């Protein structure tokens, strides 16, 4: 499954998901968008998916946590500049224009 990046904002994620017919999307905040339910972020979807996985795992939540890979989030400063009167941002780390 490919990783598809979008500009910041739930609406941008939802539009891209609809365009590429994605099943699941998420935001940096951890909110999950599940297209089978609706194209809006919903923390309850994340909870339900976790509980479903926990049932299928057939162990405790702490055992499930230990079995999963660890990921970390990092925040970086970005340089801003104006382009034709509109504020634009470019990520120094990846070069992604926002």
LINPE-V161925 format. One record per residue. N is the residue number from 1. RES is the residue in one small letter. PSI is psi as a letter, one per 20 degrees, with the letter a starting at -180 (NA if undefined). BURIAL is + if it has 24 or more other ideal C-beta (glycine too) atoms within 12 Angstrom, else -. D_LAST is the distance of its C-alpha to the last C-alpha in Angstrom with 2 decimals. Layout:
N,RES,PSI,BURIAL,D_LAST ; N,RES,PSI,BURIAL,D_LAST
This chain:
1,x,p,-,23.37 ; 2,x,q,-,20.06 ; 3,x,p,-,16.90 ; 4,x,p,-,14.14 ; 5,x,q,-,10.56 ; 6,x,r,+,8.49 ; 7,x,r,-,5.52 ; 8,x,q,-,7.37 ; 9,x,p,-,10.64 ; 10,x,g,+,13.98 ; 11,x,h,-,14.09 ; 12,x,h,-,11.23 ; 13,x,g,+,13.13 ; 14,x,g,+,16.38 ; 15,x,g,-,15.66 ; 16,x,h,-,14.72 ; 17,x,g,+,17.77 ; 18,x,g,-,19.93 ; 19,x,g,-,18.96 ; 20,x,j,-,19.72 ; 21,x,l,-,22.47 ; 22,x,q,+,21.27 ; 23,x,g,-,23.83 ; 24,x,q,+,21.88 ; 25,x,r,+,18.39 ; 26,x,r,+,17.39 ; 27,x,r,+,15.08 ; 28,x,h,-,14.82 ; 29,x,i,-,17.55 ; 30,x,j,-,19.87 ; 31,x,p,-,20.21 ; 32,x,q,+,21.21 ; 33,x,p,+,20.83 ; 34,x,o,+,23.88 ; 35,x,h,+,24.09 ; 36,x,h,-,27.91 ; 37,x,g,-,28.01 ; 38,x,r,-,25.22 ; 39,x,l,+,21.50 ; 40,x,q,-,20.93 ; 41,x,q,+,20.49 ; 42,x,o,+,23.90 ; 43,x,h,-,25.23 ; 44,x,h,-,28.61 ; 45,x,g,+,27.42 ; 46,x,g,-,26.53 ; 47,x,g,-,29.96 ; 48,x,g,-,31.76 ; 49,x,h,+,30.20 ; 50,x,g,-,31.21 ; 51,x,h,-,34.70 ; 52,x,g,-,35.10 ; 53,x,h,-,34.24 ; 54,x,g,-,36.63 ; 55,x,g,-,39.40 ; 56,x,h,-,38.96 ; 57,x,h,-,38.87 ; 58,x,l,-,42.21 ; 59,x,a,-,41.88 ; 60,x,r,-,40.82 ; 61,x,h,-,37.29 ; 62,x,h,-,37.70 ; 63,x,g,-,38.91 ; 64,x,g,-,35.95 ; 65,x,g,-,33.56 ; 66,x,h,-,35.46 ; 67,x,i,-,35.22 ; 68,x,q,-,31.42 ; 69,x,q,-,29.21 ; 70,x,p,-,27.45 ; 71,x,q,-,23.68 ; 72,x,q,-,21.93 ; 73,x,q,-,18.61 ; 74,x,p,-,17.20 ; 75,x,p,-,14.95 ; 76,x,q,-,13.67 ; 77,x,q,-,12.91 ; 78,x,q,-,9.91 ; 79,x,p,-,10.70 ; 80,x,q,-,9.63 ; 81,x,r,-,10.91 ; 82,x,p,-,11.83 ; 83,x,o,-,11.71 ; 84,x,l,-,14.58 ; 85,x,j,-,14.79 ; 86,x,p,-,11.29 ; 87,x,p,-,9.24 ; 88,x,q,-,6.10 ; 89,x,q,-,5.04 ; 90,x,p,-,6.09 ; 91,x,p,-,7.85 ; 92,x,h,-,11.51 ; 93,x,g,-,12.91 ; 94,x,i,-,11.32 ; 95,x,j,-,9.47 ; 96,x,p,-,6.45 ; 97,x,p,-,3.78 ; 98,x,NA,-,0.00
